[in-house]
């Protein structure tokens, strides 16, 4: 499986897409392109298991080349149409370097398909939990800080810089993708909701959705969510970046002898994880703090002559 994945990562090409119609006719911004089932089948070699690069409750993700471009193709069961259209509508309106790009879609044969840009370096989760077993080198401290800033910028964009304020509702390390240069991109918008800015202070009533370990207290006790629930989940991501531990294993081991830069990031994570939404910072504030951490980290690393192995992982030898 690893050998097949490595072979896939070496391929270099891009997806050309066509004008779309029909299923996305009610989507107001840029229209996604329709991709034929024949192209999907050919690109994935009829969904060859060697092409599978991910799997979840929604279905599976396959690597493919469509018209000489690399793509990640999400194959969803027809009963996931709500998530399919939610993601389709959101990603047609969102265009940011730190948000995964939607290239097109297809439907038929009792399945729905979303086609994204291929982000070749896997998920942030892959790089934090047992990275060597997954073919990755442990992340340096500076890389962790830059990844945190990238992801924060992507979340800030959907909160503050779009016509409607979007709430992702499933921020976690496995939904943050990394390219070959370790640039982070927020992905998987199937649970996203939007709030009109005139009502941005109001809670949006909803069923409990998300991933255990990342859920804010109010989304469980009150079944409600706001942009501050994304901030809480991002706080968990920061805690994972600091400790290298999984979201549900945060209390198993405390990091020892934290350096100043780590302490600032930990304090930011602590603020994001406040049980009271009013005490959590806005993502714009988190971006500012992380930007300062990144600059200080780069200066610190330069003072070591470019060697930062001491910070490759804060605990567990990472």
Protein Blocks (a to p, Z undefined) as FASTA:
>chain_A
ZZmmmmmmmpccdddddddehjlmmpmbdcdddddfklmmmmnonoiaklpgbdcfklcc
ddddeehiacddddddfklmmmmmmmmmmmmmgccfkbccdfbdceeehiacddddddfk
bpfklmmnokllnopacddfklmmmmmmmmmmmmmmmmmmcfbdcdeklacfklcccdfk
opacdehjllgccddfklmmpccddddedjehjacfklmmnopacfklmmmmmmmmmmmm
mnopafklmmmpccehiafklmmmmmmmmmmmpmblklpccfklmmmmmmmmmmmmmmmm
mmnnopaklmmpfgghZZ
